[in-house]
Amino acid sequence: MYTFRLNTRLLLAASTLLVAACSDDASTEAAVIEPVALKNQSVTPPLIRSLIPGVEVYSLISSDDRLPGSPSFVFGGSADGAAFMRNLDGTFTALVNHEDNFAVSRIRFDKTLKPISGDYVVNSTAGRYRLCSATLATPEEHGFGPLFLTSGESSEESEILAVDPSGVANTPKYLAGFGRWNAENTVPLPKTAFPNRTVVIIGDDDSSAEGGQVGMYLSNTVGDLDNGNLYVLARTDNNTRERDMVVGQTYPIQFRQIQNQRTITGRQLNVATTTVNAMRFARMEDVDYRKGSGANGREIYFTVTGQNNTGINADYSRTKYGRVYRLRLDEANPLTGTLEVIADGDDKTETNVARLFQNPDNIYVGQNFVYIQEDDNGYGDETHDAYIYQYNIATRVLRPVLELDHRRTQSDAALYNAVGARPAGKAGWEYGAMLDLSTMLGQDNAFAIALQPHSWRADKYRGVDGGTLRPNENQASMLVLVKGLPR
């Protein structure tokens, strides 16, 4: 059996959800989790394969599954940001962004992890925007919630949404205090990072003249998502060129305030970033913090996916193939810290494993390892299907450990590759969320991963969220379980 410490504040009277984020403190009681046996639960084979020994992969749910408790529900396409929760009765609930459906599904699983029912807690009418990565804020981990924070990424005028996991469908709150961004993820730091404050990091997936930004929302009240201030990351020497930073050096940074973020447009916000000399990244994508306590929560990793070195990036001042950064915030002041490049895809030196990068996108950070997920930009020079890389924080060793499996040579190849392959014959699919489920499943080193097989399309997947904005969206997708990768 698997024993963990469970904070009784998570026994939510308003819902049946028991969230998985756990820690040891004085108010906890011992609880025992019977290990959940991992097995294939979907009719779809897991569209991912391990590149290293000792890793097991299982299918969990896909768009071809019909759930007994809601036979008309169809799991949407482009599964991206997600959250998993263990309920008081031992069952499970997941929220999943469906990026191109502009929607969020809510799936219930029984105690064996068999999916049994589902609905759309946000459909495209209420979602309004492409919904990419997401983070579940919980009282245990962050000091407030539970709230599913999901980011709009349709344009620079998109908004950030807060969704109640057990709330009435299609009632998200739009967070004006966070400003308008082409946002990939919105990540509150753990409550141990800066006690008695709310610090939220925002990833701006923008490739415009102003570039993508690292934003920060800061309030001196725990759980206040309305009345805080908004800031953007800048180097203290005012250098805004991304590729002027190199691996092996550390750069002092500060977050500089953007005024009137609640009332200005996204275009005005973008222009305002230039007046404070904010760093101009090539599509700042996903962000996560190191797990553990204290200083770990102030150690933040983020991916910059890159943009072609043409047009706005003709001077090649921004990464093309992608980078991963580490941001460390000062304990006494979250507005100051240091920044370093830990992996650079534009360095094609033979000994640099990051030379293999085909545009890192999503990221998961554990206590000792970072997992970096690819979404190629389709330059035509792809050499492999999308990898997940493992980065060892202590040794700085980087290696690919998982690869998407298009099943191009299988008997069902036409199903999953319905719209054909990229000209290079490689890549074209991407990953969504990677979630650590180890504690709630009673299984060491167990993760859920969202897969976006973009060529898997059919009319039966069209408009399944029931909203009005994406009636012709026809992609399929899935979630898988992976066991054996260290955290």
Protein Blocks (a to p, Z undefined) as FASTA:
>chain_A
ZZddddfklmcfkbccdcfbdcddfkbccddddddddddfbfbdcfbdcfbehiacddfb
dckbccfklmmbccdehiabddddddfkopacdddddfknopacdddddfkopafbdcdf
bdfklnopacdddddddfklnopajddddddffbmkbccddddfkbcehiaccdfknopa
ddfbdcdddfklmghiacdddddddfbfnopaddddddfbehiaklmccdddddfklpab
fklpcehiacdddddddehklmmcfklmmmmmmmnopacdehiabddddedehjlmmpcc
dddebpadehjlmnopacfkbpcddddddfklmkbccdddfbdfklmcfklmklmpghia
bdcddfkbccdddddehlopacbdcddddddfklopacdfbdcdehlmbmklmmmmmnop
afkopghiacdddddfklmnopghiacdddddfklgcfklgoklopaklmmbccdcdddd
dehiaZZ
